[in-house]
Amino acid sequence: MNTTFENKNIQTRPAPDDAVRPTMLNTALNQIESLKRQIFAEFKDALGHNQQLLRLALFEADVLARQTGLPQLLFPELALEKARNAARWQFRQQFLLRSTSPYALAA
C-alpha cells in the first residue's frame, strides 16, 4: 500500500508573523541599546573613572533580560538596579578610601 501523497498545487507562504518577527526583534534591541545609552549617561558621573563597572553592569542586565525571552520588558528595571548598585559600590569605595580611620578598610 502506497501512502505517499503529492500535491503540486499547494503553495506555501510564510505566516504573517514570520515577516513581522525580525522587525519587532530589531525594534526591541534598538530600544534596549537606546536605554543602555541613557542609563550610562545618567550614571557615568557617579562612577567617575570606574565607568567600566557601569558598562559591565549594563551588559549583565542585558544578558539576564535576554535569557527571559522578554528583554524589552525586564531590561529597564534590571539595568537601573545594576547601575544603582554599581554607583552605591563606587560611593562606598570612595568613602572608605577617604576615611582616616585605620579600621576603614576592614569594613
N, C-alpha and C positions, 0 to 999 in steps of 0.2 A: 504494500500500500504506500503510495507516494503522498506525503503530507505537505510538500512544499507548495507555496502559493506565490505566484508572481503577478504583480500588478504594475505595469509600467506607466499607468496613468496617474498614479499617486505622486503628488509633488510635495516635498517637504520644505517648509519655510521656518525660519527661526521664530520662536514665540516673541510677541512684542516685548516681553520683559527682558529677553536676551539683548535687545538693542539698547534698552534703557539702562541696564546694569552698569556697563562701563562708564557711562556719563555720570550716573549717580555716584559711583565709586570715586571718580576723579573729582567731583564736586566736594564730596566728603573729605577727601585727602587734602584738597586745596584749603578747605575750611580749617582743618587741623593745622596745616602749615601756617596759615594766617594767624591763628590763635597762638601758636608757638611764638611767632614773632612778637605779638602783642604782649604776651606774658613775659618774654625775655626783656623787652623794652621796659616793662613796668618794674621788674625786679633786678635788673643789671646793676643799678647804682647801689642797691642794698648789699650786693655781693662783692663790690669793689673789684679787686684784682683776681678774685676767685670765680670768675664767670664760667669757667669750665664746669664747676659744680652745678651751676644752673642749667647748662646745656645737657649734662648727664641726667639731671632730674627730669627735664622735659622729655628727653629721649626715653627714659624709663617709663614715664607716664604714657607716652605714645605706644610703646611696646605692650604695656599692660592693657591699654584700651583696645588695641587691635586684637588681642587674644580673646576678647569677649565677643567679638562679632558685631558690636555696636560702638565702634570707636568714636563716632561723632557725638554720641550721647554721653559717654563716660569720660572722654578725654578732658573736657573743660574742668571738671571738678578734680580729677586726678592731677592734672597739671598745676592747678592752683595749690593743691595740698602739697605737692612735691616742692614747688617753688617757695612756699611759705616755710616749709621745713628746712630747706637749704638756707634761706635768709636767717632763720632762727639759729641754725647751727653756726653760721658765719658770725652773727652778732655775739653769740656766746664765746666763740673762739677769740674774737677781738677783745671782749670783756676780760677774759682770762689772761690774755697777753698783756693787757694794760694794768692789770691788778698788781699792786706792790706786795701783796701778801705772799709769804713763802708757801702757803697752802693752796694758792690759787690753782696751780697746775694739778693738784691732787684731786680737785673737784671734778 
